[in-house]
């Protein structure tokens, strides 16, 4: 080993660790947003199904307040609720790490 190469392994290890920390700092927020996206999609589906049950007359009440209640139980907000007969379309959203995550779901009788 040359005297000029002494300590070069330490610099390489530090560079690899810095690259790994950079990748990790990018991956963690991305994973959080993707996991939240799935949670919001599930909440939108549940909200639309609950609202469609009300719209079809299966349950008493108004469809959009029912959707908002189910959404709140899932820690999301309803941005939009459209009722077309027994078919209900809702858009649910939340904010995670400064990113707005929104999903839309539609529910109604199978013959529509």
HUJO-V370492 format. One record per residue. NEAR is the number of other C-alpha atoms within 12 Angstrom. Layout:
near = (NEAR & NEAR)
This chain:
near = (8 & 7 & 7 & 8 & 11 & 11 & 13 & 14 & 13 & 12 & 13 & 14 & 13 & 14 & 14 & 14 & 14 & 14 & 14 & 14 & 14 & 14 & 14 & 14 & 14 & 14 & 14 & 15 & 18 & 19 & 16 & 20 & 24 & 21 & 16 & 28 & 26 & 23 & 27 & 36 & 31 & 29 & 37 & 43 & 31 & 36 & 46 & 43 & 35 & 37 & 43 & 39 & 28 & 28 & 31 & 26 & 18 & 17 & 15 & 15 & 18 & 24 & 37 & 33 & 27 & 28 & 42 & 31 & 25 & 28 & 36 & 22 & 19 & 25 & 23 & 35 & 32 & 39 & 26 & 26 & 31 & 28 & 26 & 20 & 19 & 27 & 29 & 36 & 33 & 43 & 33 & 41 & 34 & 29 & 20 & 22 & 15 & 11 & 16 & 19 & 30 & 29 & 31 & 29 & 32 & 33 & 34 & 31 & 21 & 11 & 7 & 13)
